[in-house]
Amino acid sequence: MASLREIRRKIKSVKSTEQITKAMKMVAAARMRKSQLAILAARPFASKMERMVRDLALLEVNSDVVAQKEIRIHPFFDKRTEGAELLILVTGDKGLCGAFNSNVIRAALDWFRQRRGRKVYCVAVGRKGRDLAHRIKGQEIEMLSELVGVFPKISFAHAELLGQAVLDAYLGKGVSKVTVLYNEFKSVATQRLLTADILPIPVPEAASERLERTDYGFEPGRQELLAALLPRHIKAQLYRILLESQAAELAARMNAMDAASKNAKELRESLNLDANRTRQSLITKEIAELVGGAEALAA
């Protein structure tokens, strides 16, 4: 049985841990609220940008169909059957956020395992993903770029750096597909692991989609405008994904620290009971010894 001094030392240690986890929970909650506002501001822009790109691409498809030409809108729309694939792995920079990082890492390992024997590239965002990529990189897996230490202060400049590295690889290295693996923020209690293909962009089908009859004016031209918008569209989508992952990580950390605080409180209360029982047993033992000594003196 542990001594009273050891139990009190454990109580002090658990109480200190409980204070730390409560503070980390409050910090994560404050940062998460700011991240939620950033997501609400970024989602409409990314959605409108995607809609604009799709409408312009559909106009190109319709014009090519009328002119009976081969449909080739832009290299970002080309479906490539050959070439290496690229994975954008978005994780956190730190731990203590439950299964946030482990879920992404497990899915990334499955993604690499399915492409065993094929050349793949990797772009890592977050220290945990960077460490994984460095552990498994070899002849088949090549690390192109890394972005660490950016959470929880994501800005559009980070998305521009990431997007430029991805576009350079897609155009310069003949990458056939660009896939991003990240956690999407659904609510404070829920984060959803997503795998999304961002390149090539799906070509809209003229027969399946209807474009609203609007009188558009293009300067300097429709193709030039589409070529200028596509890189910005990719970077806007990556910016939204980084914000989603940031908010999901903060929510996961807040929930993990809340659970840790509750566990520490329960452990502290259990140790207090053990300390009280130990103290009571010591008092009872001392009383019994005094009574026994008094009886021995009386005899």
C-alpha positions as CSV (number, residue, x, y, z in Angstrom):
1,M,0.0,0.0,0.0
2,A,1.3,3.4,-0.9
3,S,2.3,5.8,1.8
4,L,0.4,9.0,2.5
5,R,3.3,11.1,1.3
6,E,3.4,9.2,-2.1
7,I,-0.4,9.6,-2.5
8,R,-0.2,13.4,-1.8
9,R,2.7,13.7,-4.3
10,K,0.5,12.0,-6.9
11,I,-2.4,14.3,-6.1
12,K,-0.2,17.3,-6.6
13,S,1.1,16.0,-9.9
14,V,-2.4,15.1,-11.2
15,K,-3.7,18.6,-10.1
16,S,-0.9,20.3,-12.0
17,T,-1.7,18.2,-15.1
18,E,-5.4,19.1,-14.8
19,Q,-4.6,22.8,-14.7
20,I,-2.4,22.5,-17.9
21,T,-5.1,20.5,-19.8
22,K,-7.7,23.1,-18.8
23,A,-5.5,25.9,-20.1
24,M,-4.8,24.1,-23.3
25,K,-8.5,23.5,-23.8
26,M,-9.3,27.2,-23.3
27,V,-6.5,28.3,-25.8
28,A,-7.8,25.8,-28.4
29,A,-11.4,26.9,-28.0
30,A,-10.4,30.6,-28.5
31,R,-8.3,29.8,-31.6
32,M,-11.0,27.5,-33.0
33,R,-13.6,30.3,-32.9
34,K,-11.2,32.5,-35.0
35,S,-10.6,29.6,-37.4
36,Q,-14.4,29.1,-37.8
37,L,-14.8,32.8,-38.8
38,A,-11.9,32.4,-41.3
39,I,-13.6,29.3,-42.8
40,L,-17.0,31.1,-43.1
41,A,-15.2,33.9,-45.0
42,A,-13.2,31.5,-47.3
43,R,-15.9,29.1,-48.2
44,P,-18.1,31.5,-50.3
45,F,-15.1,32.7,-52.2
46,A,-13.9,29.2,-53.0
47,S,-17.4,28.2,-54.0
48,K,-17.9,31.1,-56.3
49,M,-14.5,30.6,-57.9
50,E,-15.3,27.0,-58.6
51,R,-18.6,28.0,-60.1
52,M,-17.0,30.6,-62.3
53,V,-14.3,28.2,-63.6
54,R,-17.0,25.6,-64.3
55,D,-19.1,28.1,-66.3
56,L,-16.1,29.3,-68.3
57,A,-15.1,25.7,-69.0
58,L,-18.6,24.8,-70.1
59,L,-18.6,27.8,-72.5
60,E,-15.4,26.4,-74.0
61,V,-17.0,23.0,-74.3
62,N,-20.1,24.3,-76.0
63,S,-18.0,26.5,-78.4
64,D,-15.8,23.5,-79.4
65,V,-18.8,21.3,-79.9
66,V,-20.4,23.8,-82.2
67,A,-17.1,24.3,-84.1
68,Q,-16.6,20.5,-84.2
69,K,-13.1,20.8,-82.8
70,E,-11.2,18.6,-80.4
71,I,-12.1,19.6,-76.9
72,R,-8.9,20.8,-75.1
73,I,-9.7,23.6,-72.7
74,H,-6.5,23.8,-70.6
75,P,-3.8,21.5,-69.3
76,F,-5.5,21.5,-65.9
77,F,-8.5,19.7,-67.5
78,D,-6.5,17.0,-69.3
79,K,-7.0,13.5,-68.2
80,R,-3.6,11.8,-68.1
81,T,-3.3,8.0,-68.1
82,E,0.4,8.0,-67.6
83,G,2.6,9.8,-65.1
84,A,3.2,9.7,-61.3
85,E,0.6,10.8,-58.8
86,L,1.0,13.5,-56.2
87,L,-0.3,13.4,-52.6
88,I,-0.8,16.5,-50.6
89,L,-0.7,15.3,-47.0
90,V,-2.2,17.8,-44.5
91,T,-1.6,17.0,-40.8
92,G,-0.9,19.0,-37.7
93,D,2.4,20.3,-36.3
94,K,1.8,19.0,-32.8
95,G,0.1,16.1,-31.0
96,L,-2.3,16.1,-28.0
97,C,-5.3,16.2,-30.4
98,G,-6.7,12.8,-30.1
99,A,-6.9,10.7,-33.3
100,F,-6.6,13.7,-35.6
101,N,-3.1,13.0,-36.9
102,S,-3.2,9.2,-36.6
103,N,-6.3,9.0,-38.8
104,V,-4.6,11.0,-41.6
105,I,-1.4,9.1,-41.3
106,R,-3.2,5.7,-41.4
107,A,-5.1,6.8,-44.6
108,A,-1.8,8.1,-46.2
109,L,-0.1,4.7,-45.6
110,D,-3.1,3.0,-47.2
111,W,-2.8,5.4,-50.2
112,F,0.9,4.7,-50.6
113,R,0.4,0.9,-50.2
114,Q,-2.2,0.9,-53.0
115,R,0.4,2.5,-55.3
116,R,3.3,0.3,-54.4
117,G,5.6,-0.2,-57.4
118,R,4.6,3.1,-58.9
119,K,6.3,6.5,-58.8
120,V,4.5,8.9,-56.4
121,Y,5.3,12.4,-55.2
122,C,4.4,13.9,-51.8
123,V,3.9,17.4,-50.5
124,A,3.6,17.5,-46.7
125,V,1.8,20.2,-44.7
126,G,2.4,19.9,-41.0
127,R,5.3,18.4,-39.0
128,K,3.6,15.0,-38.4
129,G,3.0,14.4,-42.2
130,R,6.5,15.7,-42.9
131,D,8.0,13.1,-40.5
132,L,6.0,10.3,-42.0
133,A,7.1,11.3,-45.6
134,H,10.7,11.3,-44.5
135,R,10.4,7.9,-42.9
136,I,8.9,6.1,-45.9
137,K,10.5,8.1,-48.8
138,G,12.6,6.1,-51.2
139,Q,13.0,5.3,-54.8
140,E,9.2,5.2,-55.4
141,I,8.2,8.0,-53.0
142,E,9.8,11.4,-53.6
143,M,9.4,14.4,-51.3
144,L,8.8,17.5,-53.3
145,S,8.0,20.2,-50.7
146,E,7.1,20.6,-47.1
147,L,5.3,23.3,-45.1
148,V,5.7,23.1,-41.4
149,G,5.1,25.4,-38.4
150,V,2.2,27.2,-40.1
151,F,-0.6,26.2,-37.8
152,P,-2.6,27.8,-36.3
153,K,-1.8,31.0,-38.2
154,I,-2.6,30.0,-41.7
155,S,-2.7,32.7,-44.3
156,F,-3.3,32.9,-48.1
157,A,0.5,33.3,-48.5
158,H,0.9,29.7,-47.3
159,A,-1.7,28.5,-49.8
160,E,0.2,30.3,-52.6
161,L,3.4,28.6,-51.7
162,L,1.7,25.2,-51.6
163,G,-0.3,25.8,-54.7
164,Q,2.8,27.0,-56.7
165,A,4.7,23.8,-55.7
166,V,1.8,21.7,-56.8
167,L,1.3,23.5,-60.1
168,D,5.0,23.3,-60.9
169,A,5.0,19.6,-60.3
170,Y,1.8,19.1,-62.4
171,L,3.1,21.0,-65.3
172,G,6.8,20.3,-65.1
173,K,7.0,16.7,-63.9
174,G,4.0,15.3,-65.9
175,V,1.9,14.4,-62.8
176,S,-1.2,12.6,-63.8
177,K,-3.3,13.3,-60.7
178,V,-3.1,15.5,-57.5
179,T,-4.9,14.2,-54.4
180,V,-5.2,15.9,-51.1
181,L,-5.8,14.1,-47.8
182,Y,-7.0,16.1,-44.9
183,N,-9.5,16.5,-42.0
184,E,-12.6,18.5,-42.8
185,F,-14.2,20.6,-40.0
186,K,-17.9,19.6,-39.7
187,S,-18.6,20.7,-36.1
188,V,-16.9,21.1,-32.8
189,A,-17.4,17.4,-32.0
190,T,-17.0,16.0,-35.5
191,Q,-14.1,16.0,-38.0
192,R,-14.3,14.1,-41.3
193,L,-11.4,12.5,-43.1
194,L,-11.5,13.4,-46.8
195,T,-9.6,12.4,-49.9
196,A,-10.2,14.8,-52.7
197,D,-8.7,15.1,-56.3
198,I,-8.0,18.7,-57.2
199,L,-6.2,18.1,-60.5
200,P,-7.1,17.4,-63.2
201,I,-10.3,19.5,-62.9
202,P,-13.3,17.5,-64.2
203,V,-14.5,18.7,-67.6
204,P,-18.2,19.7,-67.6
205,E,-20.3,17.8,-70.1
206,A,-22.3,20.0,-72.4
207,A,-25.2,17.6,-72.4
208,S,-25.5,17.2,-68.7
209,E,-25.0,20.8,-67.5
210,R,-27.0,23.9,-68.4
211,L,-25.4,27.3,-68.4
212,E,-27.6,30.1,-67.5
213,R,-28.2,32.4,-70.5
214,T,-26.2,35.4,-69.4
215,D,-24.6,38.0,-71.6
216,Y,-20.9,37.8,-70.6
217,G,-18.3,40.2,-71.7
218,F,-14.7,39.0,-71.7
219,E,-11.5,41.1,-71.6
220,P,-9.1,40.3,-73.1
221,G,-10.7,37.0,-74.0
222,R,-12.5,33.9,-72.6
223,Q,-9.5,31.6,-72.8
224,E,-7.1,34.2,-71.4
225,L,-9.5,34.8,-68.5
226,L,-9.8,31.1,-67.8
227,A,-6.0,30.6,-67.9
228,A,-5.6,33.4,-65.4
229,L,-8.3,32.1,-63.1
230,L,-7.3,28.5,-62.9
231,P,-4.1,28.9,-60.8
232,R,-6.1,31.2,-58.4
233,H,-8.9,28.6,-58.3
234,I,-6.4,25.9,-57.2
235,K,-4.8,28.1,-54.6
236,A,-8.2,29.2,-53.2
237,Q,-9.3,25.6,-52.8
238,L,-6.0,24.8,-51.1
239,Y,-6.5,27.8,-48.8
240,R,-9.9,26.5,-47.8
241,I,-8.5,23.0,-47.2
242,L,-5.8,24.4,-44.9
243,L,-8.4,26.4,-42.9
244,E,-10.6,23.3,-42.7
245,S,-7.7,21.2,-41.3
246,Q,-6.7,24.0,-38.9
247,A,-10.2,24.3,-37.4
248,A,-10.5,20.5,-37.2
249,E,-7.2,20.2,-35.4
250,L,-8.2,22.8,-32.9
251,A,-11.5,21.2,-32.3
252,A,-9.9,17.8,-31.8
253,R,-7.4,19.3,-29.4
254,M,-10.1,21.0,-27.4
255,N,-12.1,17.8,-27.1
256,A,-8.9,15.8,-26.2
257,M,-7.9,18.3,-23.5
258,D,-11.5,18.3,-22.2
259,A,-11.5,14.5,-21.9
260,A,-8.0,14.7,-20.3
261,S,-9.2,17.3,-17.8
262,K,-12.2,15.1,-16.8
263,N,-9.9,12.0,-16.4
264,A,-7.5,14.0,-14.3
265,K,-10.3,15.2,-12.1
266,E,-11.6,11.7,-11.6
267,L,-8.1,10.4,-10.8
268,R,-7.6,13.2,-8.4
269,E,-10.8,12.5,-6.6
270,S,-9.9,8.8,-6.4
271,L,-6.5,9.6,-5.0
272,N,-8.1,11.9,-2.4
273,L,-10.3,9.0,-1.2
274,D,-7.2,6.8,-1.0
275,A,-5.4,9.5,1.0
276,N,-8.3,9.9,3.4
277,R,-8.5,6.1,3.9
278,T,-4.7,5.9,4.5
279,R,-4.8,8.9,6.9
280,Q,-7.7,7.3,8.7
281,S,-6.0,4.0,9.0
282,L,-2.9,5.7,10.4
283,I,-4.9,7.5,13.0
284,T,-6.7,4.3,13.9
285,K,-3.4,2.5,14.2
286,E,-2.0,5.2,16.4
287,I,-5.0,5.2,18.7
288,A,-4.8,1.4,19.0
289,E,-1.1,1.7,19.9
290,L,-1.9,4.3,22.6
291,V,-4.7,2.3,24.0
292,G,-2.5,-0.8,24.0
293,G,0.3,1.1,25.7
294,A,-2.0,2.5,28.4
295,E,-3.4,-1.0,29.1
296,A,0.1,-2.3,29.4
297,L,1.1,0.4,31.9
298,A,-2.0,-0.2,33.9
299,A,-1.3,-3.9,34.1
